[in-house]
Amino acid sequence: MKYGAVNLSQGFPDFEPPAEILNRLAQIAPVGPHQYSLTWGAQNFREALAEKQSKYMGIPIDPEKEIVVTCGSTEAMMAAMMTVVNPGDKVVVFSPFYENYTADTVLSGAEPIYVHLRPPDFAFDADQLEEAFRQDPKALILCNPSNPSGKVFTREELTLIADFAKKYDTYVITDEVYEHIVYAPYAHTYIASLPGMFERTISCSSLSKTYSITGWRIGYIIAPERITKIARNVHDFLTVGAAAPLQEAAVTGLKFGEDYYAGLLAEYTRKRDLFLKGLADIGIPYTEPQGAYYILLDMSEFGPTDDVRFCEELAEKVGVGAVPGSSFFKEKINHIIRLHFAKKDETLIEALNRMQHIRTKLLGGCG
Ligand SMILES: Cc1ncc(COP(=O)(O)O)c(C=O)c1O
C-alpha cells in the first residue's frame, strides 16, 4: 500500500461475490436474523451444507450431528486441532505449507514433523512420510488443493496417506478451501471419502474462496459425531458462532446448481492461463498450479539473499506485492516468491505490465 503496488500477495478476490448472495443479504438486513444462531451453526445452513457436501464428497453427512459451522476454515482448523491434539503431541505437516499450520500446531502445544514436497510436482517420498508416521503423530494436516504449491494430491497419494493414517492410528485434518478450484485434467478427491477414512478425518473448509466472500468468515468442520461433539465445545468457547445474517445469506450460495461451480472453475482457468502466459512472456520460471490460485516464482536470476527484503524491493521498484517464499517452507530458501491471480483481468494485466520492466528496475540492465 505504501508504494501503490498491485497487491498479489494475500489470496482474496478484488471482484464481487455472486449477485444472488448479495441480494439475499440486502433482503435479510431489515428482518434478521441478527442475534446468535445455534453455536454450531444455523439449522438451515447446516442442512443446505450437508446436502451440497454429501453430493460433492460422495458420502452421507448428517446436518444434526456431523457439522460445526465456524468462523472460516481458519477457526475450523484451530478447533479441529484443539479437539484431537494434546500438548506434547506431534503433527505431520507437508512443506511447503500454508503458514497457519505451524501456528495451529504450536498453539495446540504440539510439535510439527515436516515432510518435504519435492518440486516441480510436489510429490512426497513415501519412506519419508512413513518415517514421520513412525514417530507416533496424533494428526496429519492435509491441504488439498494446496496453497502455496498448487498441488492437487492424486487418489493414489491420498490412498497411501490413508493407509498410513489407519496403520499408525492417526487423524487427518484437511484444509479443502480450494475444493472447487481444480484445473483439468486434475480432479479433487476428498480423503474422507476413501474407505475407512471418514472415521478419522476432520474435513475443514469454507465458503471464502468458493463464493468470493473471504470477509464473511464462514467455514465448517465435517466429522463423525464423536469428534464434532468435542469440536462444538471448542468452537463455542473460541468464538460462540459464525455471523447469523451471513450464514442466512450464504444459504443461497450453498443451493447453487452445478453450473455455478463450473463457471467459477472456467473463470479461474481463464485467469490462470492469462497470468501464466504473461509470466512466460516475461521469462520468469514458475510452478503451474493444478489447483487453487497461487504461483511460486523462481527469482534466482535476481540473486536474492533475503526474500523478505526482495519482496519489499519488488513492491517499491516494480510495483507488485508478493509474499516471500520463506513463509511457506521449512527448507531454507530465499529465491522463491508467491503471487496469486484471484483478481480482475485489469489488475492482472497491470501487474504483468509492471513486471515486464522487472530486469531494468531490479538489475538496472535492459529488459
Ligand atoms: C489453504 C488455506 N486455508 C485457509 C485459508 C483461510 O480460509 P478462511 O477464510 O476460510 O479462514 C486460506 C486463505 O488464503 C488458505 O489459502
The ligand as a Gaussian input file, in Angstrom:
#p B3LYP/6-31G(d) Opt

LIG

0 1
 C       -5.097000     -23.069000       2.374000
 C       -5.906000     -22.013000       3.023000
 N       -6.635000     -22.332000       4.093000
 C       -7.397000     -21.419000       4.722000
 C       -7.436000     -20.108000       4.290000
 C       -8.295000     -19.144000       5.019000
 O       -9.602000     -19.593000       4.886000
 P      -10.812000     -18.905000       5.653000
 O      -11.057000     -17.587000       5.013000
 O      -11.921000     -19.862000       5.431000
 O      -10.440000     -18.789000       7.095000
 C       -6.695000     -19.721000       3.193000
 C       -6.699000     -18.318000       2.734000
 O       -5.909000     -17.878000       1.958000
 C       -5.915000     -20.697000       2.544000
 O       -5.180000     -20.394000       1.471000

